Amino acid sequence: MPNRTIDIHHHYIPLSLLEEAKRHGNALGVEVTGTKSGETTLSFSGGPKFSLNPNLSELERRFEIMEKGKIAIAALIAHTASLGYRLDGERGERWCHLYNEGLHELVQNHPGRFVALAAVPLQEPPRAAAVLEYAVRELNFRGGYIGSNVNGKYYNSPEFDPFWKKAEALDTLLVMHAEDVAGSERMEGYGLRLICGNPADSALSLGYMTYSGVFDRFPNLKLCVLHGGGFFPYHLGRFDQGHAVRSGSRAAQASSPPSAYLKNLYFDTLVYRVDTLDYLRRIAGADHLLVGTDYPYTLGDWMAVEKVEALECSDREKKLILNGNARRLLKLPAE
């Protein structure tokens, strides 16, 4: 198939953002440091430092990998730990604006290769709603980008409703990535925090959302969950059974079982195996899948297009997964 695929899972950190943090870190509540080995580390509000993959900011290798992987357009998303949820609302808003300005600059410089999804300060949902609206209306961003929780707080609280309401009103896609994984202190060996923890936290987040009635209150909300939706689609029967058998104070607040909200949910293809991807296609529908590579991480699948091409389904379904769904959800011009 021609090189027309759109990648929904493509991380980027603008160098301009890091330079701004070096110059005005105290005011921003952000610390950028360099290690003896040449790594760059980042921390928020005195929190723990984490290292940044150097490929998060480069472009030459990125274009090479995109070409090799048959990726025509990448939807730029933040490095999730860099969303700055530890900051207070005012600083978080400023940080997200700076992040989004850097994303916007890259899109402007390469309009045929990139679109952007907005970083938002979800530690204060009304501020997040305002940042999302500005990014969509003024910067022509194509959606928003959020973590699976905010400082350990999941999305079963109505305090997040102003943000869901704004996303629904804007008719814009939200993309969710695991972050601040529950129980991660027990997952350090063998890199299991990423291998097990990321999909587990996404499933946990979806459990809170589907049981608490978020999609009842916002029936047109559109959410794409990365890493193939975590464990959620593969244990959907268990989630539904939990909805059916829990009662009293343990009863779900949602009117319907979690499977009823698949209409609101979209998933990327980052499941590595063709047979697993085929299961996801049959559960969610080809019209609810988007290609995701997780560039630039080694746990990603930069040849994800090959898995879609290997599916035993119609060319129409493959085209939906490769670019049709992304064009519709990101409101890109038809081919």
C-alpha positions, -999 to 999 in steps of 0.1 A, spaced: 0 0 0 12 36 -6 29 55 22 -2 72 36 -4 60 71 -10 83 101 7 75 134 -14 85 165 13 76 190 44 97 183 62 114 212 82 147 209 98 173 232 106 207 216 142 218 223 127 253 227 108 240 257 139 226 274 158 258 267 130 279 283 131 256 313 168 261 317 165 298 315 134 303 337 131 270 356 126 286 390 96 306 378 82 276 360 87 251 388 108 230 365 144 218 368 164 207 338 198 191 345 225 173 326 242 141 338 278 131 335 268 106 309 252 134 288 216 126 296 191 154 302 168 150 333 136 168 341 117 173 374 86 192 384 81 210 417 110 193 434 97 159 424 119 130 413 141 134 383 136 114 351 158 110 321 147 121 286 154 99 256 176 121 234 156 110 203 125 128 217 138 161 202 157 151 171 143 152 136 166 135 111 164 100 125 127 105 130 121 112 93 142 81 85 121 59 107 89 73 95 99 66 59 110 31 67 78 25 86 56 39 59 44 67 81 32 97 61 19 119 90 26 117 127 4 132 154 28 147 179 21 140 216 40 150 247 64 128 266 38 118 292 60 123 323 67 158 310 30 169 311 38 186 344 9 174 365 29 180 397 29 218 391 2 240 405 -25 250 381 -11 284 371 24 270 364 9 239 348 -10 261 324 21 281 315 41 249 310 15 234 287 13 266 266 51 265 262 49 228 252 21 234 227 39 264 212 69 241 205 47 215 189 30 242 168 64 254 156 73 219 143 39 215 126 44 249 109 78 240 97 66 206 84 29 210 77 27 179 55 43 156 80 29 165 115 -2 175 133 -3 181 171 -23 171 202 -24 195 230 -8 191 264 -32 203 291 -29 210 328 -54 184 340 -45 190 376 -70 219 373 -97 207 348 -112 242 341 -77 254 331 -72 223 310 -105 230 292 -93 265 284 -59 253 272 -75 227 250 -99 252 234 -71 277 227 -49 250 211 -78 237 189 -92 271 179 -61 292 177 -33 267 169 -53 243 148 -44 214 171 -63 182 163 -71 170 199 -58 167 234 -33 144 252 -37 132 288 -22 107 313 -42 78 326 -44 96 360 -34 129 375 -11 124 405 -28 92 413 -63 105 409 -84 87 384 -113 100 364 -143 88 384 -146 122 400 -170 149 386 -142 174 391 -130 165 357 -163 171 340 -154 206 328 -127 191 308 -148 163 293 -175 188 286 -152 211 266 -137 182 246 -172 170 237 -183 205 228 -152 209 206 -159 175 190 -122 167 195 -103 135 201 -85 129 234 -56 105 235 -47 88 268 -13 73 277 -4 55 309 15 75 335 22 75 373 14 37 373 -3 23 403 19 -2 421 49 8 401 72 4 431 67 -34 428 75 -34 390 111 -22 388 126 -56 379 131 -64 342 114 -31 331 80 -44 341 68 -10 351 65 -3 313 58 -38 302 30 -47 327 24 -14 344 15 8 314 -13 -14 301 -25 -21 336 -29 15 345 -47 22 312 -71 -6 320 -76 7 356 -83 42 342 -109 28 318 -125 8 346 -130 40 366 -143 59 336 -167 32 324 -180 23 359 -185 58 371 -207 70 343 -184 94 325 -197 83 291 -233 85 303 -227 122 311 -207 128 279 -221 104 254 -202 119 225 -168 120 242 -141 104 220 -111 88 238 -82 69 222 -63 47 246 -28 38 236 -10 5 239 -40 -12 224 -62 0 253 -41 -16 279 -56 -48 293 -92 -35 290 -103 -49 256 -89 -83 263 -108 -87 296 -139 -69 286 -160 -99 297 -146 -96 332 -153 -58 333 -189 -65 321 -193 -93 347 -182 -69 374 -208 -45 364 -235 -72 365 -227 -87 399 -216 -58 421 -243 -43 442 -249 -19 471 -220 5 477 -199 -15 453 -223 -11 424 -212 8 393 -228 42 387 -228 37 350 -262 28 334 -246 2 311 -218 -24 312 -183 -13 300 -187 -29 266 -216 -5 258 -190 23 258 -168 9 231 -186 34 209 -167 61 227 -133 43 227 -106 40 201 -73 21 204 -40 22 187 -24 -9 171 5 -12 195 -1 -49 205 28 -63 184 11 -95 172 -11 -98 142 -34 -123 159 -38 -99 189 -45 -70 166 -71 -91 147 -89 -98 180 -89 -61 188 -103 -54 153 -131 -79 159 -139 -65 194 -137 -28 188 -143 -27 150 -119 -16 123 -134 18 124 -121 23 160 -84 14 154 -55 38 146 -19 30 139 5 37 168 43 33 168 53 48 202 83 65 185 111 68 197 109 41 223 124 6 218 92 -9 233 74 6 204 67 -10 170 80 13 143 69 -12 117 33 -13 129 20 -8 94 32 -43 85 9 -58 112 -21 -40 97 -12 -51 62 -9 -87 74 -45 -88 88 -69 -111 70 -96 -85 64 -108 -63 36 -87 -36 20 -114 -11 31 -108 -21 68 -71 -18 64 -74 16 49 -96 27 78 -70 16 103 -40 30 84 -54 64 78 -92 67 73 -101 67 110 -73 92 119 -83 115 91 -119 115 104 -111 119 141 -83 144 136 -104 163 110 -78 161 82 -86 165 46 -97 135 27 -71 120 4 
